[in-house]
């Protein structure tokens, strides 16, 4: 009988439950592509190159727990994408929980709390903690949130909204004195922009060249990147691609950051985003921010309108006194902080 830290699993299942080891990716990909192709309309199989980019090339590390059946097949996974954070002025690591799946063929043979949590619980216990990953978060649809809330301690930070700009609604201000340049890679000096903007946020992903040049170098997605400069100094940047978010294919504002008190930089980047999308036939631009971020209001003044999505932003905080109210008020994120862009 297979056992783990939660006691017997199932006399029939004979599961091996453990952390990822080099070489497991072949079995992981087979399970991921097989399970999701059966339930996701229009599903496109993930390639080994895309998997390696997300989970092995991430400069912040790797987070994966797996369950194998007696034939060596992966039947359950809990995985995450760790991110280097500036958290209340200090360096920390948070993990975005992604790619949680369980094989429907094995669900009926397991006792409660069920196959979904067999790898999720040791994942949480081993990676989360005050001196480890201070926060775990994700953006699940509502049915998946209920499972995580019941068994894994997830709490809702907010009902996630989005900002949408139609091609006939743009109201862009002056971009005088700011030049926008498209780039293939972000320069090392981009971190100076993050350091200038970071004091506005209680928590934010460290947006330096190491992170940005990994995050927006996906082997199967095409991103456009633009840097705004005033007199040669970087005062903002934006990342754009066409893709699907919330059951709609749109022009996506994947990442965005401007220096404080630089409204011309925002106007210049909005103009670049509009040109990148509307002139290519895309009818809508979509951005995601917390409604407590300064950009939430600024984007609406530029013509974006708030709409609901089918997602919750959820989290589990492992460090006191931080809770969902603190995260709601202080955490800055964009679509780039999620695996949906």
C-alpha positions as CSV (number, residue, x, y, z in Angstrom):
1,X,0.0,0.0,0.0
2,X,1.4,3.4,-1.0
3,X,1.5,6.0,1.8
4,X,2.6,9.6,2.1
5,X,2.5,12.1,4.9
6,X,-1.3,12.0,4.9
7,X,-1.6,8.2,5.6
8,X,-2.8,5.4,3.3
9,X,-4.0,6.5,-0.1
10,X,-5.7,3.5,-1.6
11,X,-5.0,-0.2,-1.8
12,X,-5.9,-0.2,-5.4
13,X,-4.0,2.9,-6.5
14,X,-0.4,2.0,-5.4
15,X,0.7,5.6,-5.8
16,X,4.2,7.0,-5.7
17,X,3.9,10.7,-4.5
18,X,7.1,12.8,-4.7
19,X,8.7,16.0,-5.9
20,X,9.7,16.4,-9.5
21,X,13.0,14.7,-10.7
22,X,14.9,15.4,-13.9
23,X,13.4,13.4,-16.7
24,X,9.8,13.4,-15.3
25,X,8.8,15.9,-18.0
26,X,8.0,13.2,-20.6
27,X,5.4,11.6,-18.3
28,X,4.1,15.0,-17.2
29,X,3.5,16.1,-20.8
30,X,1.8,12.9,-21.8
31,X,-0.6,13.2,-18.8
32,X,-1.2,17.0,-19.3
33,X,-1.9,16.7,-23.0
34,X,-4.1,13.6,-22.6
35,X,-6.2,15.0,-19.8
36,X,-6.7,18.5,-21.0
37,X,-7.4,17.5,-24.6
38,X,-10.4,15.6,-23.4
39,X,-12.0,18.6,-21.6
40,X,-10.7,21.8,-23.2
41,X,-12.3,22.7,-26.6
42,X,-9.7,23.6,-29.2
43,X,-6.9,22.4,-26.9
44,X,-3.4,22.7,-28.3
45,X,-0.8,20.2,-27.0
46,X,2.0,21.7,-25.0
47,X,5.5,21.1,-26.5
48,X,8.5,20.0,-24.5
49,X,10.2,23.4,-25.3
50,X,7.3,25.3,-23.8
51,X,7.3,23.1,-20.7
52,X,11.0,23.5,-20.2
53,X,10.7,27.3,-20.6
54,X,8.0,27.5,-17.9
55,X,9.3,25.1,-15.3
56,X,13.1,24.6,-15.8
57,X,14.3,27.9,-17.3
58,X,12.5,30.1,-14.8
59,X,15.3,32.0,-13.0
60,X,13.4,31.9,-9.7
61,X,13.5,28.0,-9.6
62,X,11.0,25.2,-9.9
63,X,8.0,23.9,-7.9
64,X,6.3,20.5,-8.7
65,X,4.8,17.5,-6.9
66,X,3.6,14.5,-8.7
67,X,1.6,11.3,-8.2
68,X,2.4,8.2,-10.3
69,X,0.4,5.0,-10.7
70,X,1.9,1.6,-10.6
71,X,2.7,1.8,-14.4
72,X,4.7,5.0,-13.9
73,X,2.1,7.3,-15.4
74,X,1.6,10.7,-13.9
75,X,-2.0,10.8,-12.7
76,X,-1.8,14.0,-10.6
77,X,0.2,17.1,-10.5
78,X,0.5,20.3,-8.5
79,X,2.9,22.8,-10.0
80,X,3.9,26.4,-9.5
81,X,5.9,29.2,-11.0
82,X,8.0,31.0,-8.4
83,X,8.6,34.7,-8.7
84,X,11.1,37.0,-7.1
85,X,9.0,39.6,-5.2
86,X,9.5,43.0,-3.5
87,X,7.2,42.3,-0.5
88,X,6.7,45.1,2.0
89,X,10.1,46.4,1.1
90,X,12.0,43.1,1.4
91,X,13.0,40.4,-1.1
92,X,10.7,37.3,-1.0
93,X,9.5,34.5,-3.3
94,X,5.9,33.9,-4.1
95,X,4.5,31.0,-6.2
96,X,1.8,31.2,-8.8
97,X,0.0,27.8,-8.7
98,X,-0.5,26.5,-12.2
99,X,-1.2,23.2,-14.1
100,X,-3.1,21.4,-11.3
101,X,-4.6,18.3,-12.8
102,X,-5.8,14.8,-11.9
103,X,-6.6,11.8,-14.1
104,X,-10.3,11.2,-14.2
105,X,-9.8,7.5,-14.6
106,X,-8.3,7.3,-11.1
107,X,-10.6,9.7,-9.1
108,X,-13.2,7.1,-8.1
109,X,-10.7,4.8,-6.5
110,X,-9.4,7.2,-3.9
111,X,-10.8,8.2,-0.5
112,X,-11.4,11.8,0.4
113,X,-10.0,14.4,0.1
114,X,-9.6,12.9,-3.4
115,X,-6.9,12.7,-6.0
116,X,-6.9,16.4,-6.7
117,X,-5.3,17.1,-3.3
118,X,-2.9,14.1,-3.2
119,X,0.0,16.1,-4.6
120,X,-1.4,19.5,-3.7
121,X,-1.1,19.0,0.0
122,X,2.6,18.1,0.1
123,X,3.2,20.8,-2.5
124,X,1.7,23.4,-0.1
125,X,3.4,21.9,3.0
126,X,6.9,21.7,1.4
127,X,7.0,25.0,-0.4
128,X,4.8,27.4,1.5
129,X,5.9,29.0,4.8
130,X,7.0,32.2,6.5
131,X,10.7,31.4,5.6
132,X,9.9,29.8,2.2
133,X,7.3,30.9,-0.3
134,X,5.5,33.7,1.6
135,X,2.4,33.6,-0.7
136,X,0.8,31.2,-3.1
137,X,-1.7,32.5,-5.6
138,X,-3.6,31.7,-8.7
139,X,-6.6,32.8,-10.9
140,X,-8.9,29.8,-11.1
141,X,-12.4,29.6,-12.5
142,X,-15.0,29.5,-9.8
143,X,-15.5,25.7,-9.7
144,X,-11.7,25.1,-9.2
145,X,-11.6,27.8,-6.5
146,X,-14.2,25.9,-4.4
147,X,-12.0,22.8,-4.3
148,X,-8.9,24.8,-3.3
149,X,-10.8,26.8,-0.7
150,X,-12.1,23.6,0.9
151,X,-8.9,21.5,1.0
152,X,-5.9,23.8,0.5
153,X,-6.8,27.0,2.4
154,X,-7.2,29.3,-0.6
155,X,-9.0,32.6,0.0
156,X,-10.4,35.1,-2.4
157,X,-8.5,38.3,-2.8
158,X,-11.1,39.7,-5.3
159,X,-13.5,38.9,-8.1
160,X,-11.1,39.6,-10.9
161,X,-12.1,42.3,-13.3
162,X,-10.6,43.4,-16.6
163,X,-10.2,46.7,-18.5
164,X,-11.4,46.7,-22.1
165,X,-10.8,49.4,-24.8
166,X,-12.8,49.3,-28.0
167,X,-11.2,50.7,-31.1
168,X,-13.6,53.7,-31.1
169,X,-13.2,54.7,-27.5
170,X,-9.6,55.6,-27.1
171,X,-9.0,59.0,-25.5
172,X,-5.2,59.4,-25.4
173,X,-3.4,62.4,-23.9
174,X,-0.3,64.1,-25.0
175,X,2.9,62.1,-25.4
176,X,5.1,65.2,-25.9
177,X,8.7,64.6,-25.1
178,X,8.5,60.8,-24.9
179,X,9.7,58.5,-27.6
180,X,8.7,54.8,-27.9
181,X,11.0,52.2,-29.2
182,X,10.2,48.5,-29.9
183,X,12.9,46.2,-28.6
184,X,13.8,42.5,-28.8
185,X,15.2,42.4,-25.2
186,X,15.0,44.5,-22.2
187,X,18.2,46.3,-21.1
188,X,19.8,45.9,-17.7
189,X,18.8,49.5,-16.9
190,X,15.1,48.5,-16.9
191,X,15.5,47.7,-13.2
192,X,15.9,51.5,-12.5
193,X,12.3,52.0,-13.7
194,X,11.1,49.2,-11.3
195,X,13.0,50.8,-8.4
196,X,11.4,54.1,-9.1
197,X,7.9,52.6,-9.2
198,X,8.2,50.0,-6.5
199,X,7.6,52.3,-3.5
200,X,4.0,52.7,-4.7
201,X,3.3,49.0,-4.2
202,X,3.4,46.9,-1.1
203,X,4.1,43.8,-3.2
204,X,5.2,43.4,-6.8
205,X,7.2,41.1,-9.0
206,X,10.8,42.3,-9.4
207,X,10.7,43.6,-13.0
208,X,14.3,43.4,-14.0
209,X,16.0,42.3,-17.2
210,X,16.5,38.7,-15.9
211,X,12.7,38.3,-15.2
212,X,11.4,40.2,-18.3
213,X,13.7,38.5,-20.8
214,X,12.6,35.1,-19.5
215,X,8.9,35.9,-19.0
216,X,8.4,37.3,-22.5
217,X,10.5,34.9,-24.4
218,X,8.0,32.1,-24.6
219,X,8.9,29.5,-27.4
220,X,5.3,29.4,-28.7
221,X,4.1,32.9,-28.2
222,X,5.0,36.2,-30.0
223,X,5.3,39.3,-27.9
224,X,5.9,42.9,-28.8
225,X,7.9,44.9,-26.4
226,X,8.1,48.7,-26.2
227,X,10.2,51.1,-24.1
228,X,9.3,54.7,-23.5
229,X,12.1,57.2,-23.0
230,X,12.4,60.8,-22.1
231,X,15.7,62.4,-22.9
232,X,17.2,58.9,-23.1
233,X,15.9,57.8,-19.7
234,X,13.5,54.9,-19.5
235,X,10.1,56.1,-18.1
236,X,7.9,53.2,-19.0
237,X,7.4,50.0,-20.9
238,X,4.6,47.8,-22.2
239,X,4.3,44.2,-23.6
240,X,1.6,43.2,-26.1
241,X,0.4,40.1,-27.8
242,X,-2.7,38.8,-29.4
243,X,-4.2,36.0,-27.4
244,X,-7.1,34.5,-25.5
245,X,-8.2,35.6,-22.0
246,X,-11.6,34.9,-20.5
247,X,-13.0,33.1,-23.6
248,X,-12.2,35.9,-26.0
249,X,-9.3,36.5,-28.3
250,X,-8.1,40.1,-28.0
251,X,-5.1,42.3,-27.9
252,X,-3.6,41.7,-24.5
253,X,-1.6,44.2,-22.4
254,X,0.6,41.5,-21.0
255,X,2.7,43.8,-18.8
256,X,2.9,47.5,-18.1
257,X,4.9,49.8,-15.9
258,X,5.5,53.6,-15.9
259,X,7.5,55.9,-13.7
260,X,5.6,58.0,-11.2
261,X,4.4,61.4,-12.4
262,X,5.0,60.5,-16.1
263,X,1.6,60.7,-17.7
264,X,3.2,61.4,-21.1
265,X,4.9,58.0,-20.9
266,X,1.5,56.3,-20.4
267,X,0.0,58.2,-23.3
268,X,2.8,57.3,-25.6
269,X,2.5,53.6,-24.7
270,X,-1.3,53.6,-25.1
271,X,-0.8,55.0,-28.6
272,X,1.7,52.2,-29.3
273,X,-0.7,49.5,-27.9
274,X,-3.6,50.9,-30.0
275,X,-1.5,50.9,-33.2
276,X,-0.2,47.4,-32.4
277,X,-3.8,46.0,-32.1
278,X,-6.4,48.1,-33.9
279,X,-4.4,48.5,-37.2
280,X,-4.0,44.7,-37.3
281,X,-7.8,44.2,-37.1
282,X,-8.0,43.4,-33.3
283,X,-11.2,45.1,-32.0
284,X,-10.4,45.2,-28.3
285,X,-7.4,45.8,-26.0
286,X,-7.6,44.0,-22.6
287,X,-5.6,44.8,-19.5
288,X,-5.7,43.4,-16.0
289,X,-4.8,45.3,-12.8
290,X,-5.9,45.4,-9.2
291,X,-8.6,48.1,-8.9
292,X,-6.5,49.5,-6.1
293,X,-3.5,50.3,-8.4
294,X,-3.1,53.8,-9.9
295,X,-3.2,52.3,-13.4
296,X,-6.8,51.1,-12.8
297,X,-8.1,54.7,-12.9
298,X,-5.6,56.0,-15.4
299,X,-6.6,53.3,-18.0
300,X,-10.2,54.2,-17.6
301,X,-9.5,57.9,-18.2
302,X,-7.9,56.7,-21.5
303,X,-11.1,55.1,-22.6
304,X,-10.9,51.6,-21.1
305,X,-14.0,50.3,-19.3
306,X,-14.2,47.8,-16.5
307,X,-15.8,44.4,-17.1
308,X,-16.2,41.2,-15.0
309,X,-14.3,38.0,-15.7
310,X,-15.1,34.4,-14.8
311,X,-12.1,34.3,-12.5
312,X,-11.2,34.8,-8.9
313,X,-7.8,36.1,-7.8
314,X,-7.0,33.7,-4.9
315,X,-4.1,33.3,-2.5
316,X,-2.8,31.7,0.6
317,X,-0.6,33.9,2.8
318,X,2.0,32.1,5.0
319,X,3.5,35.2,6.7
320,X,1.7,37.1,9.4
321,X,0.2,39.7,9.7
322,X,-0.5,39.7,5.9
323,X,-4.0,38.5,4.8
324,X,-6.3,38.9,1.9
325,X,-7.2,42.5,2.9
326,X,-3.6,43.5,2.8
327,X,-3.1,41.7,-0.6
328,X,-6.2,43.4,-1.9
329,X,-4.9,46.9,-1.1
330,X,-1.2,46.5,-1.7
331,X,-0.4,43.9,-4.4
332,X,0.4,45.1,-7.9
333,X,0.1,42.7,-10.8
334,X,-0.7,42.5,-14.5
335,X,-1.6,39.7,-16.9
336,X,2.2,38.9,-17.0
337,X,2.0,37.8,-13.4
338,X,-0.5,35.1,-14.5
339,X,-0.1,32.1,-16.8
340,X,-2.9,33.3,-19.1
341,X,-0.8,35.7,-21.2
